[in-house]
């Protein structure tokens, strides 16, 4: 019974932590989240104020003005310094900006006290050493408030990264399952096995070569794609084998793969990124009445990986197919999770060709 109570308590704690994380990270709660922060800081300033220090309304101007400056520093760091410098690993610039922001806030509060509040002071001012100490304490207090926004931003990013990792893992599993169920079309397997059966009698050497390529194709698809990263050279070899098999089973089909060997060395990509393009090209280029072709081009430009996949369009084709483009839509979502908005994905077509292009940062 005690174990059940402890288990339920742990589940409850996890649920509370998850709700807090969603409240901090979800754009849906942005207004409410900022409202809570503003209210908490206001309550703190009200409690920490020193009443009856200045005459009349100026006694309230003291903590209200400090409160406004604190909010300005807090949100300047939260929405400007942290995302523009700290998250981009410009740590030195961020440190300088943090000090300048703190200095500016301290100077504004100090000048406001000297020129606006001091003429209306009721309580006698302390000796100079004590005033200097108060100024140092104020600067430290401002710095702590600014750094609190840094911790909030880091916590928000941490929660967001955890959610992205979980979604990536889930989509990677879905991608693997979909690969096993859909990427190898049954008619493709049957046709290839029938071709091999015929070739074993007519041309045993060629049949043996096809079997070797077919085995490598299946091995790569079923085993090597479990990794989170793969070498571009291996992906090109895999796509070459795939197109070779397609050429062996389809009449009047040509393909070309263009790249420079030196340029693709040491290039690493997520697995199965390029396979979606080739699958769509194979599927939508098939034309029983005319010849068809697929052209693949790889390039490295301005520290970006560039890929173009061009395929011919059959004379008679069903352009209203519901399955058309689904693979590319799923790919785009996966790229958003991997690269945020730092990628380029586009497709276009004319009367004779369909062209899909992709650019990824390296």
C-alpha positions in Angstrom: 0.0 0.0 0.0 2.9 2.3 0.9 4.6 1.6 -2.4 1.4 2.6 -4.3 1.1 5.8 -2.3 4.8 6.6 -3.1 4.3 5.8 -6.8 1.2 8.0 -7.0 3.0 10.8 -5.3 5.9 10.5 -7.8 3.5 10.6 -10.7 1.8 13.6 -9.2 5.1 15.4 -8.8 6.1 14.7 -12.4 2.7 15.9 -13.6 3.2 19.2 -11.6 6.7 19.6 -13.0 5.4 19.1 -16.5 2.6 21.6 -16.0 5.1 24.2 -14.6 7.3 23.5 -17.6 4.4 24.0 -20.1 3.4 27.2 -18.3 7.0 28.6 -18.7 7.6 27.5 -22.3 4.2 27.5 -24.1 3.4 30.6 -26.1 -0.2 30.2 -25.1 0.6 31.3 -21.6 3.0 34.1 -22.5 0.7 36.9 -21.4 -0.3 35.2 -18.1 3.4 34.3 -17.5 4.6 37.9 -17.9 1.7 39.1 -15.8 2.8 36.8 -12.9 6.4 38.0 -13.2 5.4 41.7 -13.2 3.0 41.1 -10.2 5.6 39.2 -8.1 8.3 41.9 -8.7 5.8 44.6 -7.8 4.8 42.8 -4.6 8.5 42.4 -3.7 9.2 46.1 -4.3 6.2 47.2 -2.2 7.2 45.0 0.7 10.9 46.1 0.5 10.2 49.8 0.3 11.2 52.3 3.1 8.1 54.3 3.9 8.1 57.9 5.1 11.5 58.6 3.6 10.3 61.4 1.3 7.4 63.9 1.5 3.9 63.1 0.1 3.7 61.3 -3.2 7.5 61.3 -3.7 7.6 58.6 -1.1 5.8 56.4 -3.6 7.8 57.7 -6.6 10.9 56.1 -5.0 9.8 52.5 -5.2 7.6 52.9 -8.3 10.5 54.3 -10.4 12.9 51.7 -9.2 10.3 49.0 -10.0 10.0 50.4 -13.6 13.8 50.4 -14.1 14.0 46.8 -12.7 11.3 45.7 -15.2 13.2 47.4 -18.1 16.5 45.7 -17.1 14.8 42.3 -16.6 13.1 42.3 -20.0 16.1 43.8 -21.9 18.2 40.9 -20.7 15.4 38.4 -21.2 14.5 39.3 -24.8 17.7 41.0 -26.1 21.0 40.1 -24.4 20.4 36.4 -23.7 19.0 35.4 -27.2 21.2 37.7 -29.2 24.5 37.1 -27.5 24.5 34.4 -24.8 22.6 31.8 -26.8 24.8 32.5 -29.9 27.9 31.9 -27.7 29.1 35.5 -27.8 29.9 35.2 -24.1 32.3 38.1 -23.9 29.9 40.5 -25.6 27.1 39.3 -23.3 29.2 39.9 -20.2 30.0 43.5 -21.4 26.4 44.1 -22.2 25.3 42.8 -18.8 27.7 45.2 -17.0 26.7 48.1 -19.2 23.0 47.4 -18.6 23.6 47.2 -14.9 25.6 50.4 -14.9 23.0 52.2 -16.9 20.2 51.1 -14.5 22.2 52.1 -11.5 23.0 55.5 -12.9 19.4 56.3 -13.9 18.2 55.4 -10.4 21.0 57.4 -8.8 20.3 60.5 -10.9 16.6 60.2 -10.2 17.3 60.1 -6.5 19.7 63.1 -6.6 17.6 65.5 -8.8 14.0 64.4 -8.1 13.8 62.8 -4.7 16.5 64.4 -2.5 14.8 67.9 -2.4 11.8 66.2 -0.8 13.7 64.0 1.7 12.3 63.8 5.2 14.7 61.3 6.8 18.1 62.7 7.2 20.7 61.4 4.8 23.3 59.0 6.1 27.0 59.7 6.1 28.9 59.4 2.8 30.5 55.9 3.4 27.0 54.6 4.1 25.7 56.1 0.8 28.5 54.5 -1.1 27.6 51.2 0.5 23.9 51.6 -0.5 25.0 52.3 -4.1 27.1 49.1 -4.2 24.2 47.1 -2.7 21.8 48.6 -5.3 24.2 47.6 -8.1 24.4 44.1 -6.8 20.6 43.9 -6.4 20.1 45.0 -10.0 22.6 42.5 -11.2 20.8 39.7 -9.4 17.4 40.8 -10.9 19.0 40.8 -14.4 20.6 37.4 -13.9 17.3 36.0 -12.6 15.9 36.6 -16.1 18.9 34.7 -17.5 18.0 31.7 -15.4 14.4 31.9 -16.5 15.5 32.0 -20.2 17.8 29.0 -19.7 15.2 27.0 -17.9 12.7 27.8 -20.7 15.2 26.7 -23.3 16.0 23.5 -21.3 12.3 22.5 -21.2 11.9 23.4 -24.9 15.0 21.3 -25.8 13.6 18.3 -23.8 10.3 18.6 -25.7 12.1 18.7 -29.0 14.3 15.7 -28.2 11.2 13.7 -27.2 9.4 14.7 -30.4 12.5 13.8 -32.4 12.8 10.4 -30.8 9.1 9.8 -31.4 9.3 10.8 -35.0 12.5 8.9 -35.5 10.7 5.8 -34.3 7.7 6.5 -36.5 10.1 7.1 -39.5 11.7 3.7 -38.8 8.4 1.9 -38.7 7.1 3.7 -41.8 10.3 2.7 -43.6 9.7 -1.0 -42.8 6.1 -0.8 -43.8 6.1 1.6 -46.8 9.5 2.5 -48.1 10.0 -0.8 -49.8 6.9 -1.2 -52.0 5.7 -4.8 -52.3 5.5 -4.7 -56.1 9.1 -3.5 -56.2 10.3 -6.5 -54.2 8.2 -8.9 -56.2 9.4 -7.5 -59.5 13.0 -7.6 -58.5 12.8 -11.2 -57.3 11.1 -12.2 -60.6 13.8 -10.4 -62.6 16.5 -12.2 -60.6 14.7 -15.5 -61.2 14.7 -15.0 -64.9 18.3 -13.8 -65.0 19.6 -16.9 -63.1 18.8 -18.9 -66.2 19.8 -16.3 -68.9 22.7 -14.5 -67.2 23.8 -16.0 -63.9 26.7 -13.5 -63.5 24.3 -10.5 -63.8 21.8 -12.2 -61.5 24.6 -12.6 -58.9 25.5 -9.0 -59.2 21.9 -7.9 -58.7 21.6 -10.1 -55.6 24.7 -8.5 -54.1 23.3 -5.0 -54.7 19.9 -6.0 -53.5 21.4 -7.4 -50.3 23.4 -4.2 -49.7 20.3 -2.1 -50.3 18.3 -4.1 -47.7 21.1 -4.1 -45.2 21.5 -0.3 -45.3 17.8 0.3 -45.1 17.2 -2.1 -42.2 20.3 -1.7 -40.0 22.5 1.4 -40.8 19.6 3.8 -40.7 19.3 3.3 -36.9 22.0 5.9 -36.3 21.2 9.6 -35.8 23.9 10.6 -38.3 25.3 9.1 -41.5 28.0 10.0 -44.0 26.9 11.6 -47.2 29.2 9.3 -49.2 27.3 6.3 -47.7 24.0 7.9 -48.6 25.1 8.5 -52.2 26.2 4.8 -52.5 22.8 3.7 -51.1 20.9 5.9 -53.5 23.0 4.7 -56.4 22.2 1.1 -55.5 18.5 2.0 -55.2 18.5 3.6 -58.6 20.5 0.7 -60.1 17.9 -1.7 -58.9 15.2 0.5 -60.3 17.0 0.7 -63.7 17.3 -3.1 -63.8 13.6 -3.6 -63.4 12.3 -0.7 -65.5 12.6 -0.3 -69.2 13.7 3.1 -70.7 14.8 4.5 -67.4 18.0 6.5 -67.0 19.5 8.3 -64.0 22.5 10.4 -63.3 24.3 11.4 -60.0 26.6 14.4 -60.1 29.0 15.5 -57.3 32.6 16.2 -56.7 34.3 13.5 -54.5 36.5 16.1 -52.6 33.5 18.2 -51.7 31.5 15.6 -50.0 34.2 14.2 -47.8 33.4 14.4 -44.0 29.8 15.7 -44.7 27.4 14.3 -42.1 23.6 14.3 -42.5 20.6 12.8 -40.7 19.7 9.4 -42.3 16.8 9.0 -44.7 16.7 12.7 -45.5 17.5 12.2 -49.2 15.7 9.0 -49.7 12.3 10.8 -49.6 13.2 12.8 -52.7 14.4 9.8 -54.6 11.3 7.7 -53.6 9.0 10.5 -54.8 11.0 10.9 -58.0 10.8 7.1 -58.8 7.1 7.0 -58.0 6.1 10.0 -60.0 8.5 9.5 -63.0 7.2 6.1 -64.0 5.9 6.2 -67.6 5.0 3.0 -69.4 4.7 4.7 -72.8 7.8 6.9 -72.7 11.3 6.9 -71.3 11.9 8.4 -67.9 14.9 9.8 -66.0 16.0 11.0 -62.6 18.9 13.4 -62.0 20.6 14.0 -58.6 23.1 16.7 -57.9 25.1 17.3 -54.7 27.2 20.4 -53.9 28.8 22.2 -51.0 28.4 26.0 -51.3 29.0 28.7 -48.6 29.3 26.1 -45.9 25.9 24.6 -46.9 24.9 21.2 -48.2 22.9 21.7 -51.5 20.9 18.9 -53.1 18.7 18.9 -56.2 16.5 16.0 -57.4 15.0 16.3 -60.9 12.7 13.8 -62.5 10.7 13.6 -65.7 6.9 13.9 -65.6 4.8 11.3 -67.5 2.7 12.6 -70.3 -0.4 11.2 -68.7 -0.3 11.6 -64.9 -2.8 12.0 -62.1 -1.9 15.3 -60.6 -4.7 15.1 -58.0 -3.2 12.1 -56.2 -3.8 12.3 -52.5 -0.5 10.7 -51.7 1.5 13.2 -53.6 3.8 15.3 -51.5 3.0 13.6 -48.1 6.6 12.4 -47.8 8.0 15.9 -48.4 5.6 17.4 -45.8 6.7 14.9 -43.2 10.3 15.7 -44.2 9.8 19.4 -43.8 8.5 18.9 -40.2 11.5 16.7 -39.4 13.9 19.4 -40.7 12.2 22.0 -38.6 12.9 19.9 -35.5 16.5 19.3 -36.5 17.4 22.8 -37.9 14.7 25.1 -36.7 14.3 27.6 -39.6 17.9 27.2 -40.8 17.2 25.2 -43.9 15.8 25.7 -47.4 13.3 23.2 -48.9 11.5 24.0 -52.2 9.8 22.2 -55.1 8.7 23.3 -58.5 7.6 21.8 -61.8 7.1 22.6 -65.4 5.5 20.7 -68.2 8.3 18.1 -68.4 10.2 18.1 -65.1 9.7 18.1 -61.3 12.5 19.7 -59.3 13.0 19.4 -55.5 15.8 21.2 -53.8 17.2 21.2 -50.3 19.9 23.3 -48.5 21.2 22.5 -45.0 23.8 24.2 -42.9 27.0 22.3 -42.1 
